[in-house]
Structure formats: structure tokens, C-alpha cells
Amino acid sequence: LTGLDSNGCINSDSITISVNNLPNIAIDNVSPICYGDSINLNATGGVLYLWSGGISNNSYFVPDSSQTFIVNGTDINGCENTDSVLVQVNSLPTVFAGNDTSICYLDTISLNAIGNSSSFSWNNGIINGVLFTPESSQEYIVSSIDSNSCFNSWFKLFF
């Protein structure tokens, strides 16, 4: 910039404008989780992060459904950029052992769990659908793990 005053004097000045690149904000990879599990979302590439959903960077939380989270990251120059990640929350397998039951001493019974899984595992060595003779009143627990490695269980009590 050059300026001329009323006395005919000339002076000049200059300014340099630096254009900073936007920060490369990146979210660490996340794997699908099961309902009720916690997850840690961590973004890098900035010095300050503001997440959707009110979560904090690099802090564990429990999402209640599958959803996309967006992070706005700011670098040391005050430049901002965003990234997003879909957190997939898989449902737990359904498993139902039936109602509590009363039987007589030395009677046989079979425990038949139902649900949306093809595999059920009972405690005490019980096999789903196979007759056995309980020796006393006790609680039996059936669990199931689905193809997403999600786990669920159900309790059944005998009197």
C-alpha cells in the first residue's frame, strides 16, 4: 500500500496474509457394540473437540441406539474441521427360559429356552430340551450368544 499526503510525501506499507490449511480431524476406528456396552470415541488432529450428543473426546459412554456422532475439531490456529462416525449398537439376543416351575422330588423335566438365537447354554450341565431330574430347588440360568457376539441370559427357578 502506498500513500501520498497533502505535502506530497509518499510512504508505503505491506501486509502478508497466511492461509492455514484446515486441520485433518480424524476419529479412531470403532467396531459395532452390543446394547448396554460402553464405547470410547477419540478424535485426533486438533487441540479442542466438540462432539454431538454431549459426549467428551476420549471418554467412555453408553449409547442407547445406533447413531452417527459428529466432532468439530479446532487446531492451534483456530481453524476448524469436522468428522463423523456411525456407532452401530447391536440388539442383545432374546432368550426366555419360561416361568418358574414347581415339580415333585425325583420328577423329570426338560428346560427349553427360546429366543432368536440358535444356541442356548444352561448352567449346571443342563442341555436345552433334554430331560433331567433336579435334586433340589435351585436357580437355573440360560445364556445365549448371537452372531454379533452379543450375550444375554435368563433365570428360571425350581421349587
DSSP file (Angstrom, degrees, kcal/mol; ACC not computed):
  #  RESIDUE AA STRUCTURE BP1 BP2  ACC     N-H-->O    O-->H-N    N-H-->O    O-->H-N    TCO  KAPPA ALPHA  PHI   PSI    X-CA   Y-CA   Z-CA
    1    1 A L              0   0    0      0, 0.0    12,-2.4     0, 0.0     2,-0.4   0.000 360.0 360.0 360.0 131.9    0.0    0.0    0.0
    2    2 A T  E     -A   12   0A   0     10,-0.2     2,-0.4     8,-0.0    10,-0.3  -0.969 360.0-167.4-121.6 136.1    1.4    3.4   -0.9
    3    3 A G  E     -A   11   0A   0      8,-3.7     8,-2.2    -2,-0.4     2,-0.4  -0.938  10.4-158.5-126.7 148.6    0.0    6.7    0.4
    4    4 A L  E     -A   10   0A   0     -2,-0.4     6,-0.2     6,-0.2     2,-0.1  -0.989  14.2-155.1-124.2 126.1    0.5   10.3   -0.6
    5    5 A D    >   -     0   0    0      4,-2.4     3,-1.8    -2,-0.4     0, 0.0  -0.347  37.4 -92.0 -94.4-178.7   -0.2   13.1    1.9
    6    6 A S  T 3  S+     0   0    0      1,-0.3    -1,-0.1     2,-0.1    -2,-0.0   0.646 124.2  57.9 -68.6 -15.0   -1.1   16.7    1.3
    7    7 A N  T 3  S-     0   0    0      2,-0.1    -1,-0.3     0, 0.0     3,-0.1   0.415 120.3-106.4 -92.7   0.6    2.5   17.7    1.4
    8    8 A G  S <  S+     0   0    0     -3,-1.8     2,-0.3     1,-0.3    -2,-0.1   0.582  70.9 146.9  85.8   9.8    3.5   15.4   -1.4
    9    9 A C        -     0   0    0      1,-0.0    -4,-2.4     2,-0.0     2,-0.4  -0.607  33.7-152.5 -82.5 141.5    5.2   12.9    0.9
   10   10 A I  E     +A    4   0A   0     -2,-0.3     2,-0.3    -6,-0.2    -6,-0.2  -0.916  19.7 165.6-116.4 138.5    4.9    9.2    0.0
   11   11 A N  E     -A    3   0A   0     -8,-2.2    -8,-3.7    -2,-0.4     2,-0.3  -0.977  12.3-162.2-145.5 157.7    5.1    6.3    2.3
   12   12 A S  E     -A    2   0A   0     -2,-0.3     2,-0.3   -10,-0.3   -10,-0.2  -0.949   8.1-178.7-141.2 161.3    4.2    2.6    1.9
   13   13 A D        -     0   0    0    -12,-2.4     2,-0.3    -2,-0.3    -2,-0.0  -0.967   9.8-155.7-151.3 160.2    3.5   -0.5    4.0
   14   14 A S        -     0   0    0     -2,-0.3     2,-0.4     2,-0.0    -2,-0.0  -0.935   1.9-155.7-138.5 162.6    2.7   -4.1    3.3
   15   15 A I        -     0   0    0     -2,-0.3     2,-0.5     2,-0.0    -2,-0.0  -0.995   9.9-144.6-138.2 142.2    0.9   -7.0    4.9
   16   16 A T        -     0   0    0     -2,-0.4     2,-0.6     2,-0.0    -2,-0.0  -0.930  10.9-156.8-108.3 130.7    1.4  -10.7    4.5
   17   17 A I        -     0   0    0     -2,-0.5     2,-0.5     2,-0.0    -2,-0.0  -0.931   5.3-158.7-109.1 120.6   -1.7  -12.9    4.7
   18   18 A S        -     0   0    0     -2,-0.6     2,-0.7     2,-0.0    -2,-0.0  -0.857   4.7-152.2 -98.7 129.9   -1.0  -16.6    5.6
   19   19 A V        -     0   0    0     -2,-0.5     2,-0.3     0, 0.0    -2,-0.0  -0.901  14.2-152.0-103.2 113.6   -3.7  -19.0    4.7
   20   20 A N        -     0   0    0     -2,-0.7     2,-0.1    57,-0.1    -2,-0.0  -0.615  16.7-116.7 -85.2 141.2   -3.7  -22.0    7.1
   21   21 A N        -     0   0    0     -2,-0.3    58,-0.1     1,-0.1    -1,-0.1  -0.382  36.5 -99.9 -67.8 153.1   -4.9  -25.4    6.0
   22   22 A L        -     0   0    0      1,-0.1    -1,-0.1    -2,-0.1    59,-0.1  -0.482  46.5-100.3 -69.5 146.7   -7.9  -26.9    7.7
   23   23 A P        -     0   0    0      0, 0.0     2,-1.3     0, 0.0    -1,-0.1  -0.359  27.0-120.5 -67.1 150.3   -6.9  -29.4   10.4
   24   24 A N        -     0   0    0     21,-0.3     2,-0.5    -3,-0.1    20,-0.1  -0.729  34.6-168.1 -91.7  87.9   -7.2  -33.1    9.5
   25   25 A I        +     0   0    0     -2,-1.3     2,-0.4    57,-0.2    20,-0.2  -0.669  10.7 176.5 -81.3 125.0   -9.7  -34.2   12.1
   26   26 A A  E     -B   44   0B   0     18,-2.1    18,-2.6    -2,-0.5     2,-0.4  -0.993  23.3-142.4-135.4 138.2  -10.0  -38.0   12.3
   27   27 A I  E     -B   43   0B   0     -2,-0.4    16,-0.2    16,-0.2     3,-0.1  -0.835  31.2-110.9 -98.4 133.6  -11.9  -40.3   14.5
   28   28 A D        -     0   0    0     14,-2.9    14,-0.2    -2,-0.4    -1,-0.1  -0.248  47.7 -87.0 -56.7 150.0  -10.3  -43.6   15.6
   29   29 A N        -     0   0    0     12,-0.1     2,-0.4     1,-0.0    -1,-0.1  -0.288  46.2-159.9 -59.4 142.9  -11.9  -46.7   14.1
   30   30 A V        -     0   0    0     56,-0.1    56,-0.1    -3,-0.1     3,-0.1  -0.970   5.3-146.9-126.9 145.3  -14.8  -48.1   16.1
   31   31 A S        -     0   0    0     -2,-0.4    57,-0.0     1,-0.1     0, 0.0  -0.728  37.3 -87.1-102.9 156.2  -16.3  -51.6   16.0
   32   32 A P        -     0   0    0      0, 0.0     2,-0.3     0, 0.0    57,-0.2  -0.279  48.1-156.4 -58.0 149.9  -20.0  -52.4   16.4
   33   33 A I  E     -c   89   0C   0     55,-2.7    57,-3.6     4,-0.1     2,-0.3  -0.801  15.0-108.4-124.7 167.9  -21.0  -52.9   20.1
   34   34 A C  E >   -c   90   0C   0     -2,-0.3     3,-2.4    55,-0.2    57,-0.2  -0.683  49.9 -83.1 -94.1 151.5  -23.8  -54.7   21.9
   35   35 A Y  T 3  S+     0   0    0     55,-2.5    -1,-0.1    -2,-0.3    29,-0.1  -0.273 118.7  23.5 -52.6 131.8  -26.7  -52.9   23.6
   36   36 A G  T 3  S+     0   0    0     27,-0.6    -1,-0.3     1,-0.4     2,-0.1   0.250  95.2 120.6  93.5 -12.2  -25.5  -51.8   27.1
   37   37 A D    <   -     0   0    0     -3,-2.4    -1,-0.4    26,-0.1     2,-0.2  -0.490  59.8-124.8 -81.5 155.5  -21.8  -51.8   26.3
   38   38 A S        -     0   0    0     24,-0.2     2,-0.3    -2,-0.1    24,-0.2  -0.635  23.0-164.8 -96.4 159.6  -19.7  -48.7   26.6
   39   39 A I  E     -D   61   0D   0     22,-2.6    22,-1.9    -2,-0.2     2,-0.5  -0.974  13.7-140.8-141.9 153.5  -17.6  -47.2   23.8
   40   40 A N  E     -D   60   0D   0     -2,-0.3     2,-0.5    20,-0.2    20,-0.2  -0.970  13.3-162.2-118.8 116.2  -14.8  -44.6   23.7
   41   41 A L  E     -D   59   0D   0     18,-0.8    17,-2.8    -2,-0.5    18,-0.6  -0.875  12.3-177.7-100.4 129.3  -14.8  -42.1   20.8
   42   42 A N        -     0   0    0     -2,-0.5   -14,-2.9    15,-0.2     2,-0.3  -0.985   8.1-167.2-132.5 123.9  -11.5  -40.4   20.2
   43   43 A A  E     -B   27   0B   0     -2,-0.4     2,-0.3   -16,-0.2   -16,-0.2  -0.813   7.3-170.7-106.4 150.3  -10.7  -37.7   17.6
   44   44 A T  E     +B   26   0B   0    -18,-2.6   -18,-2.1    -2,-0.3     3,-0.1  -0.844  52.5  67.3-130.8 168.4   -7.2  -36.5   16.7
   45   45 A G  S    S+     0   0    0      1,-0.4   -21,-0.3    -2,-0.3     2,-0.2   0.350  93.2  59.3 103.5  -3.9   -5.8  -33.7   14.5
   46   46 A G  S    S-     0   0    0     29,-0.1    -1,-0.4   -23,-0.1    29,-0.3  -0.714  72.2-128.2-137.3-171.8   -6.8  -30.7   16.7
   47   47 A V  S    S+     0   0    0     27,-3.5     2,-0.4     1,-0.3    28,-0.2   0.505  93.8  39.3-118.3 -13.8   -6.4  -29.3   20.2
   48   48 A L  E     -E   74   0E   0     26,-1.6    26,-2.7     2,-0.0     2,-0.4  -0.999  66.8-168.2-140.5 135.5  -10.1  -28.8   21.0
   49   49 A Y  E     -E   73   0E   0     -2,-0.4     2,-0.5    24,-0.2     8,-0.3  -0.982   9.5-169.5-130.6 136.2  -13.0  -31.1   20.2
   50   50 A L  E     -E   72   0E   0     22,-2.2    22,-2.6    -2,-0.4     2,-0.3  -0.972  17.3-162.5-124.7 114.7  -16.8  -30.5   20.4
   51   51 A W  E >   -E   71   0E   0      4,-0.7     3,-0.8    -2,-0.5    20,-0.2  -0.669  19.0-118.4 -98.3 148.2  -18.9  -33.7   19.9
   52   52 A S  G >  S+     0   0    0     18,-2.6     3,-0.9    -2,-0.3    -1,-0.1  -0.414  98.1  40.6 -70.0 159.1  -22.6  -34.0   19.1
   53   53 A G  G 3  S-     0   0    0      1,-0.2    -1,-0.2    -2,-0.1    16,-0.0   0.535 122.9 -86.2  78.2   5.2  -24.6  -35.8   21.7
   54   54 A G  G <  S+     0   0    0     -3,-0.8    -1,-0.2     1,-0.2     2,-0.1   0.690  84.8 142.7  71.7  18.1  -22.8  -34.1   24.6
   55   55 A I    <   -     0   0    0     -3,-0.9    -4,-0.7     1,-0.0     2,-0.3  -0.479  45.3-126.2 -88.7 164.8  -20.0  -36.6   24.8
   56   56 A S    >   -     0   0    0     -2,-0.1     3,-1.2    -6,-0.1   -15,-0.3  -0.823  30.8 -95.0-109.5 148.9  -16.4  -35.8   25.5
   57   57 A N  T 3  S+     0   0    0     -2,-0.3   -15,-0.2    -8,-0.3     3,-0.1  -0.379 106.4   4.3 -62.3 135.7  -13.4  -36.7   23.5
   58   58 A N  T 3  S+     0   0    0    -17,-2.8     2,-0.4     1,-0.2    -1,-0.3   0.833 102.6 122.6  58.9  38.0  -11.7  -39.9   24.6
   59   59 A S  E <   -D   41   0D   0     -3,-1.2   -18,-0.8   -18,-0.6    -1,-0.2  -0.982  62.2-116.4-128.9 142.2  -14.3  -40.7   27.3
   60   60 A Y  E     +D   40   0D   0     -2,-0.4     2,-0.3   -20,-0.2   -20,-0.2  -0.496  39.8 160.4 -77.4 144.3  -16.4  -43.8   27.7
   61   61 A F  E     -D   39   0D   0    -22,-1.9   -22,-2.6    -2,-0.2    -6,-0.0  -0.950  37.7-119.0-153.1 167.7  -20.2  -43.6   27.4
   62   62 A V        -     0   0    0     -2,-0.3     2,-0.2   -24,-0.2   -24,-0.2  -0.914  24.4-154.3-117.2 103.6  -23.1  -46.0   26.7
   63   63 A P        -     0   0    0      0, 0.0   -27,-0.6     0, 0.0   -26,-0.1  -0.517   6.1-151.0 -74.9 146.4  -25.1  -45.2   23.6
   64   64 A D  S    S+     0   0    0     -2,-0.2     2,-0.3     1,-0.1   -29,-0.0   0.521  73.8   7.2 -96.2  -5.3  -28.7  -46.5   23.6
   65   65 A S  S    S-     0   0    0     22,-0.0     2,-0.2    26,-0.0    -1,-0.1  -0.977  92.2 -73.7-161.9 167.6  -29.1  -46.9   19.8
   66   66 A S        +     0   0    0     23,-0.4     2,-0.3    -2,-0.3    22,-0.2  -0.517  65.4 149.0 -67.5 133.2  -27.1  -46.9   16.6
   67   67 A Q  E     - F   0  87E   0     20,-1.8    20,-3.0    -2,-0.2     2,-0.5  -0.990  47.4-106.7-162.2 161.3  -26.4  -43.3   15.6
   68   68 A T  E     - F   0  86E   0     -2,-0.3     2,-0.4    18,-0.2    18,-0.2  -0.817  29.2-158.0 -95.9 131.0  -23.9  -41.0   13.9
   69   69 A F  E     - F   0  85E   0     16,-2.9    16,-2.2    -2,-0.5     2,-0.4  -0.902   4.2-157.1-108.8 138.1  -21.7  -38.8   16.1
   70   70 A I  E     - F   0  84E   0     -2,-0.4   -18,-2.6    14,-0.2     2,-0.4  -0.932   3.4-162.2-116.5 136.8  -20.1  -35.7   14.7
   71   71 A V  E     -EF  51  83E   0     12,-2.8    12,-1.7    -2,-0.4     2,-0.6  -0.969   7.3-155.9-120.0 136.6  -17.0  -34.0   16.1
   72   72 A N  E     -EF  50  82E   0    -22,-2.6   -22,-2.2    -2,-0.4     2,-0.4  -0.954  19.3-165.4-107.0 116.2  -15.9  -30.4   15.4
   73   73 A G  E     -EF  49  81E   0      8,-2.9     8,-2.0    -2,-0.6     2,-0.4  -0.845   7.0-160.4-108.2 141.1  -12.1  -30.1   15.9
   74   74 A T  E     -EF  48  80E   0    -26,-2.7   -27,-3.5    -2,-0.4   -26,-1.6  -0.954   8.7-150.4-118.9 136.2  -10.2  -26.9   16.2
   75   75 A D    >   -     0   0    0      4,-2.4     3,-1.8    -2,-0.4   -29,-0.1  -0.320  39.7 -86.9 -96.1-175.8   -6.4  -26.6   15.7
   76   76 A I  T 3  S+     0   0    0      1,-0.3   -30,-0.0     2,-0.1    -1,-0.0   0.676 126.9  56.5 -67.3 -17.3   -3.9  -24.2   17.3
   77   77 A N  T 3  S-     0   0    0      2,-0.1    -1,-0.3     0, 0.0     3,-0.1   0.455 118.9-108.9 -90.4  -1.5   -4.6  -21.6   14.5
   78   78 A G  S <  S+     0   0    0     -3,-1.8     2,-0.2     1,-0.3    -2,-0.1   0.534  72.2 143.3  84.4   6.8   -8.3  -21.6   15.3
   79   79 A C        -     0   0    0    -58,-0.1    -4,-2.4     1,-0.0     2,-0.3  -0.584  35.3-151.9 -81.0 144.8   -9.1  -23.4   12.1
   80   80 A E  E     +F   74   0E   0     -2,-0.2     2,-0.3    -6,-0.2    -6,-0.2  -0.877  21.8 163.1-122.5 149.2  -12.0  -25.9   12.3
   81   81 A N  E     -F   73   0E   0     -8,-2.0    -8,-2.9    -2,-0.3     2,-0.3  -0.951  21.2-137.1-151.9 166.9  -13.0  -29.1   10.5
   82   82 A T  E     -F   72   0E   0     -2,-0.3     2,-0.3   -10,-0.2   -10,-0.2  -0.847  14.2-178.0-128.1 162.3  -15.3  -32.0   11.2
   83   83 A D  E     -F   71   0E   0    -12,-1.7   -12,-2.8    -2,-0.3     2,-0.3  -0.949  11.9-156.1-147.9 162.5  -15.5  -35.8   11.0
   84   84 A S  E     -F   70   0E   0     -2,-0.3     2,-0.3   -14,-0.2   -14,-0.2  -0.962   4.9-166.4-141.8 159.2  -18.3  -38.2   11.8
   85   85 A V  E     -F   69   0E   0    -16,-2.2   -16,-2.9    -2,-0.3     2,-0.6  -0.995  19.8-131.7-147.2 139.9  -18.6  -41.9   12.7
   86   86 A L  E     -F   68   0E   0     -2,-0.3     2,-0.7   -18,-0.2   -18,-0.2  -0.835  17.8-156.8 -90.8 122.7  -21.5  -44.3   12.8
   87   87 A V  E     -F   67   0E   0    -20,-3.0   -20,-1.8    -2,-0.6     2,-0.6  -0.900  10.3-152.7 -99.3 113.5  -21.7  -46.2   16.1
   88   88 A Q        -     0   0    0     -2,-0.7   -55,-2.7   -22,-0.2     2,-0.6  -0.781   7.4-165.0 -91.5 121.1  -23.6  -49.4   15.5
   89   89 A V  E     -c   33   0C   0     -2,-0.6   -23,-0.4   -57,-0.2     2,-0.3  -0.922  10.5-152.2-108.0 110.6  -25.4  -50.8   18.6
   90   90 A N  E     -c   34   0C   0    -57,-3.6   -55,-2.5    -2,-0.6     2,-0.0  -0.598  19.1-113.5 -83.8 141.5  -26.5  -54.4   18.1
   91   91 A S        -     0   0    0     -2,-0.3    59,-0.1   -57,-0.2    57,-0.1  -0.319  32.0-108.4 -66.4 153.3  -29.5  -55.7   20.0
   92   92 A L        -     0   0    0      1,-0.1    -1,-0.1   -58,-0.1    60,-0.1  -0.543  41.8 -98.1 -76.4 150.3  -29.0  -58.4   22.6
   93   93 A P        -     0   0    0      0, 0.0     2,-0.4     0, 0.0    51,-0.1  -0.410  38.5-116.8 -66.2 146.8  -30.2  -61.9   21.6
   94   94 A T        +     0   0    0     -2,-0.1    22,-0.7    -3,-0.1    23,-0.5  -0.692  39.1 172.7 -84.2 138.5  -33.6  -62.7   23.0
   95   95 A V  E     +G  115   0F   0     -2,-0.4     2,-0.4    20,-0.2    20,-0.2  -0.977   8.9 179.6-147.6 132.2  -33.7  -65.6   25.4
   96   96 A F  E     -G  114   0F   0     18,-2.6    18,-2.3    -2,-0.3     3,-0.1  -0.990  13.3-173.2-138.4 126.3  -36.6  -66.8   27.5
   97   97 A A        -     0   0    0     -2,-0.4    15,-0.3     1,-0.3     2,-0.1   0.476  47.7-115.3 -96.4  -4.2  -36.5  -69.8   29.9
   98   98 A G        -     0   0    0     16,-0.1    -1,-0.3    13,-0.1     3,-0.1  -0.344  48.5 -41.3  94.2 178.2  -40.1  -69.9   30.7
   99   99 A N  S    S-     0   0    0      1,-0.1    57,-0.0    -2,-0.1    -3,-0.0  -0.341  72.6 -83.0 -77.4 159.8  -41.9  -69.2   34.0
  100  100 A D        -     0   0    0     56,-0.1     2,-0.3    -2,-0.1    58,-0.2  -0.300  54.8-151.4 -58.4 150.8  -40.7  -70.5   37.4
  101  101 A T  B     -h  158   0G   0     56,-2.1    58,-1.7    -3,-0.1     2,-0.4  -0.936  16.6-151.4-133.9 148.3  -41.8  -74.1   37.9
  102  102 A S        +     0   0    0     -2,-0.3     2,-0.3    56,-0.2    56,-0.1  -0.979  23.6 166.8-117.0 134.5  -42.7  -76.5   40.8
  103  103 A I        -     0   0    0     -2,-0.4     2,-0.2     4,-0.1     3,-0.1  -0.904  35.9-100.1-136.4 167.6  -42.2  -80.2   40.4
  104  104 A C    >   -     0   0    0     -2,-0.3     3,-2.1     1,-0.1    55,-0.0  -0.557  52.7 -80.9 -87.0 155.3  -42.2  -83.1   42.9
  105  105 A Y  T 3  S+     0   0    0      1,-0.3    -1,-0.1    -2,-0.2     3,-0.1  -0.300 116.9  13.1 -55.2 134.2  -39.0  -84.7   44.2
  106  106 A L  T 3  S+     0   0    0     28,-0.6    -1,-0.3     1,-0.3     2,-0.1   0.402  94.1 132.9  73.2   3.0  -37.5  -87.2   41.7
  107  107 A D    <   -     0   0    0     -3,-2.1     2,-0.3    27,-0.1    -1,-0.3  -0.463  52.8-127.8 -72.7 155.5  -39.7  -86.0   38.8
  108  108 A T        +     0   0    0     25,-0.2     2,-0.3    -2,-0.1    25,-0.2  -0.742  30.2 171.4-103.2 155.8  -38.0  -85.3   35.5
  109  109 A I  E     -I  132   0H   0     23,-2.4    23,-2.2    -2,-0.3     2,-0.4  -0.981  23.1-138.3-154.1 155.8  -38.3  -82.1   33.5
  110  110 A S  E     -I  131   0H   0     -2,-0.3     2,-0.5    21,-0.2    21,-0.2  -0.974  14.9-138.9-120.0 141.2  -36.6  -80.6   30.4
  111  111 A L        -     0   0    0     19,-0.5    18,-3.4    -2,-0.4     2,-0.5  -0.867  19.6-172.7 -98.4 125.8  -35.6  -76.9   30.2
  112  112 A N        -     0   0    0     -2,-0.5     2,-0.2   -15,-0.3    16,-0.1  -0.867   2.9-166.4-125.6  96.2  -36.4  -75.4   26.8
  113  113 A A        -     0   0    0     -2,-0.5     2,-0.3    30,-0.1   -16,-0.2  -0.537   7.2-165.3 -78.1 147.4  -35.1  -71.9   26.2
  114  114 A I  E     +G   96   0F   0    -18,-2.3   -18,-2.6    -2,-0.2     2,-0.3  -0.912  26.8 109.7-128.9 159.8  -36.5  -70.0   23.3
  115  115 A G  E    S-G   95   0F   0     -2,-0.3   -20,-0.2   -20,-0.2     5,-0.0  -0.976  76.2 -62.5 163.3-168.3  -35.3  -66.9   21.5
  116  116 A N  S    S+     0   0    0    -22,-0.7     2,-0.3    -2,-0.3   -21,-0.1   0.169 101.9  86.4 -94.7  19.6  -33.7  -65.5   18.3
  117  117 A S        -     0   0    0    -23,-0.5    -2,-0.2    29,-0.1    29,-0.1  -0.821  68.8-143.2-113.7 156.6  -30.5  -67.5   18.8
  118  118 A S  S    S+     0   0    0     -2,-0.3     2,-0.4    27,-0.2    -1,-0.1   0.478  84.2  60.5 -94.8  -2.7  -29.8  -71.0   17.6
  119  119 A S        +     0   0    0     26,-0.2    26,-0.4     2,-0.0     2,-0.4  -0.984  56.8 178.6-134.5 127.1  -27.6  -71.8   20.7
  120  120 A F        -     0   0    0     -2,-0.4     2,-0.5    24,-0.1     8,-0.4  -0.981   9.5-161.3-126.9 139.3  -28.5  -71.8   24.4
  121  121 A S  E     -J  143   0I   0     22,-2.7    22,-2.5    -2,-0.4     2,-0.3  -0.978   6.2-162.4-125.6 122.0  -26.3  -72.7   27.2
  122  122 A W  E     -J  142   0I   0      4,-0.8     3,-0.5    -2,-0.5    20,-0.2  -0.697  19.5-120.1 -98.6 152.0  -27.6  -73.7   30.7
  123  123 A N  S >  S+     0   0    0     18,-1.8     3,-1.6    -2,-0.3    -1,-0.1  -0.274  92.4  42.5 -75.6 175.3  -25.6  -73.8   33.9
  124  124 A N  T 3  S-     0   0    0      1,-0.3    -1,-0.2    -2,-0.1    16,-0.0   0.688 128.8 -73.5  59.7  22.7  -25.2  -77.0   35.9
  125  125 A G  T 3  S+     0   0    0     -3,-0.5    -1,-0.3     1,-0.2     2,-0.2   0.613  84.7 156.3  73.7  11.3  -24.6  -79.0   32.8
  126  126 A I    <   -     0   0    0     -3,-1.6    -4,-0.8     1,-0.0     2,-0.5  -0.485  33.2-145.0 -72.8 140.2  -28.2  -78.9   31.7
  127  127 A I    >   -     0   0    0      3,-0.2     3,-2.2    -2,-0.2   -16,-0.4  -0.925  27.9-103.5-109.0 130.6  -28.8  -79.4   27.9
  128  128 A N  T 3  S+     0   0    0     -2,-0.5   -16,-0.2    -8,-0.4     3,-0.1  -0.258 103.1   4.6 -53.9 125.1  -31.6  -77.5   26.3
  129  129 A G  T 3  S+     0   0    0    -18,-3.4     2,-0.4     1,-0.2    -1,-0.3   0.485 100.3 119.8  81.0   3.8  -34.6  -79.8   25.7
  130  130 A V    <   -     0   0    0     -3,-2.2   -19,-0.5   -19,-0.3    -3,-0.2  -0.881  66.0-114.9-107.1 132.9  -33.1  -82.9   27.4
  131  131 A L  E     +I  110   0H   0     -2,-0.4     2,-0.3   -21,-0.2   -21,-0.2  -0.293  42.1 163.7 -63.0 143.7  -34.9  -84.4   30.4
  132  132 A F  E     -I  109   0H   0    -23,-2.2   -23,-2.4    -6,-0.0    -6,-0.0  -0.956  36.2-120.1-151.6 167.7  -33.1  -84.4   33.8
  133  133 A T        -     0   0    0     -2,-0.3   -25,-0.2   -25,-0.2     2,-0.1  -0.932  24.1-143.8-116.5 107.3  -34.0  -84.9   37.5
  134  134 A P        -     0   0    0      0, 0.0   -28,-0.6     0, 0.0   -27,-0.1  -0.458   3.2-156.4 -67.3 140.7  -33.3  -81.9   39.7
  135  135 A E  S    S-     0   0    0      1,-0.2     2,-0.3    -2,-0.1   -30,-0.0   0.665  70.5  -1.9 -91.7 -19.0  -32.1  -82.9   43.2
  136  136 A S  S    S-     0   0    0    -31,-0.0     2,-0.3     2,-0.0    -1,-0.2  -0.968  90.2 -71.1-159.3 169.8  -33.2  -79.7   45.0
  137  137 A S        +     0   0    0     -2,-0.3     2,-0.3    22,-0.2    22,-0.2  -0.539  68.5 141.6 -67.8 131.5  -34.8  -76.3   44.5
  138  138 A Q        -     0   0    0     20,-0.4    20,-2.5    -2,-0.3     2,-0.4  -0.982  50.9 -96.6-162.8 171.6  -32.4  -74.1   42.6
  139  139 A E  E     - K   0 157I   0     -2,-0.3     2,-0.4    18,-0.2    18,-0.2  -0.820  29.7-159.5 -99.5 134.7  -32.0  -71.4   40.1
  140  140 A Y  E     - K   0 156I   0     16,-3.8    16,-2.8    -2,-0.4     2,-0.5  -0.929   5.0-156.7-113.6 139.9  -31.0  -72.3   36.5
  141  141 A I  E     - K   0 155I   0     -2,-0.4   -18,-1.8    14,-0.2     2,-0.4  -0.961   5.1-167.5-120.2 128.7  -29.5  -69.8   34.2
  142  142 A V  E     -JK 122 154I   0     12,-2.5    12,-2.3    -2,-0.5     2,-0.3  -0.933  10.0-175.2-113.3 139.8  -29.6  -70.0   30.4
  143  143 A S  E     -JK 121 153I   0    -22,-2.5   -22,-2.7    -2,-0.4     2,-0.3  -0.899   7.8-162.2-131.3 162.5  -27.5  -67.7   28.2
  144  144 A S  E     - K   0 152I   0      8,-2.5     8,-1.9    -2,-0.3     2,-0.4  -0.999   6.9-160.8-145.6 141.5  -27.1  -67.1   24.5
  145  145 A I  E     - K   0 151I   0    -26,-0.4     6,-0.2    -2,-0.3   -27,-0.2  -0.995  19.5-153.8-122.4 127.1  -24.5  -65.5   22.3
  146  146 A D    >   -     0   0    0      4,-2.1     3,-2.1    -2,-0.4   -29,-0.1  -0.237  38.0 -85.3 -93.9-175.1  -25.6  -64.4   18.9
  147  147 A S  T 3  S+     0   0    0      1,-0.3    -1,-0.1     2,-0.1   -30,-0.0   0.657 128.1  56.8 -66.4 -15.9  -23.6  -64.0   15.6
  148  148 A N  T 3  S-     0   0    0    -57,-0.1    -1,-0.3     2,-0.1     3,-0.1   0.325 118.3-111.8 -92.7   6.8  -22.6  -60.4   16.7
  149  149 A S    <   +     0   0    0     -3,-2.1     2,-0.3     1,-0.3    -2,-0.1   0.737  67.8 150.6  65.6  25.6  -21.1  -61.9   19.9
  150  150 A C        -     0   0    0    -59,-0.1    -4,-2.1  -117,-0.1     2,-0.4  -0.716  32.5-149.2 -88.2 142.3  -23.8  -60.2   22.0
  151  151 A F  E     +K  145   0I   0     -2,-0.3     2,-0.3    -6,-0.2    -6,-0.2  -0.867  22.1 164.5-117.9 141.3  -24.7  -62.0   25.2
  152  152 A N  E     -K  144   0I   0     -8,-1.9    -8,-2.5    -2,-0.4     2,-0.3  -0.980  11.0-166.9-148.9 157.6  -27.9  -62.3   27.2
  153  153 A S  E     -K  143   0I   0     -2,-0.3     2,-0.3   -10,-0.2   -10,-0.2  -0.944   7.0-157.5-144.4 165.5  -29.2  -64.6   29.9
  154  154 A W  E     -K  142   0I   0    -12,-2.3   -12,-2.5    -2,-0.3     2,-0.4  -0.987  14.7-136.4-143.6 145.9  -32.4  -65.5   31.7
  155  155 A F  E     -K  141   0I   0     -2,-0.3     2,-0.4   -14,-0.2   -14,-0.2  -0.847  15.7-174.7-108.3 141.9  -33.1  -67.1   35.2
  156  156 A K  E     -K  140   0I   0    -16,-2.8   -16,-3.8    -2,-0.4     2,-0.4  -1.000  10.7-153.4-134.6 135.5  -35.5  -69.9   36.0
  157  157 A L  E     -K  139   0I   0     -2,-0.4   -56,-2.1   -18,-0.2     2,-0.4  -0.907   1.8-157.8-115.5 135.5  -36.2  -71.1   39.5
  158  158 A F  B      h  101   0G   0    -20,-2.5   -20,-0.4    -2,-0.4   -56,-0.2  -0.896 360.0 360.0-108.5 140.8  -37.4  -74.6   40.6
  159  159 A F              0   0    0    -58,-1.7   -22,-0.2    -2,-0.4   -57,-0.2   0.345 360.0 360.0-113.9 360.0  -39.2  -75.2   43.9
